[in-house]
Amino acid sequence: MSEFIYHVVEPSYFDTFKGKEEYYPKRFEEEGFIHNCFKEQFDYVLGTHFSGIKEVYILKIDPALIHAQIIVEGDQHPMGFPHIYGPINMDAIVSKELKRL
């Protein structure tokens, strides 16, 4: 997997991981993986999962730097979605963009 993948998260939650080596979302324990998307899937993800939220961070992730396994799966979108089966190591996040919705 050579292209970047993206993870969308509320800033107030992500900021609690400042100074830590790994990040995982609130539902990680429950779901067992981390939801991500390809750039072409932003509109779908933001409209489906973040309606009513005022701002989010979009984390740009280099899959070559992720320590955990990444599997593209799911049938909600023709491309499938990249899922990370473990925490995101912070050094794999190449940029963080604040987006107001």
N, C-alpha and C positions, 0 to 999 in steps of 0.2 A: 504494500500500500504506500504510494508515494505522495499523493496529494494530502493537503491538510484536512483535518476534521475539526469540528467546532462543538463547543458545549455552551449552553445558555444557562445562566444562573442569576438569581437575584443578588445584587451587590452586598446587601446586609448579611447574607449567609456566607458568601464567598470570602468576605473580609475577615471572618472569624478564623480563617486558615492562614492569615498573614504570619510569616516566619516559620511555617511548618513545611515539611518536605513533601507531604501528600495531601491531596484534596479528594473528598468523596461527598456526593450529595446526600440530602436528608434521607432519601428512601433507598440508599445503597444496601443496607442490611436486609431490607425487605425484598428488594428486587434481585440482588446479586450481581448487578452490572450497572454501568453508567451510560445513560442515553446521550448520544451525540448525533451530529448531522453533517452532511456535506453542504457546501456553500449554497448550492441550488435548492436546498431544502429549508432555508431560513424562514421564508414566508409561511410555509406550512407549520413549522415548529412554533413560531411566534404566535400565529393565529389560533392554533389548536391548544397549546399548553400555557401560554402566557397572556391571554386576554385579561384585561383588568389590571395588569401589572404596569407600573409607570416607567420603570427603567430596569434594564438587565445588563449584565456583562456578557459579552460574546468572547469566549476563550478560544483562541486559535491554537490548535495542538498539532505538533509534528508527530505523526504516528511512529516514525522511526525511533523516536526517543522514549516512547511509552514502554514501561517495564512489563505491564500486564498484557494479556491476550486481547486482540481486537477482532471481532467477528462482525461482518456486515450481514444483517438479517432483518426479517420483518416484512410484512406485506402491505403496510399502510401507505407505502410510497413505492413507485416502480424501481427505484434504485436500491431499496433497502436502507437501513440505518446502521451506522457503525456503533457497536456496543463495546465498551471496555469492561472486561471481566476482572476488575481490581481497581484500586485507587489510581488517580491520576498523579503521577509524580510531577511536582511543580516545575522542574527543569524542562519538561516537555511542552509547557505552555509558552509559546513564542510571542504572544501578544494578548492584551486584554483591552477590549473596546467597550466603553459605556455607550449604550444605545437607549435613547428615550423613545418610549412607545406611545 
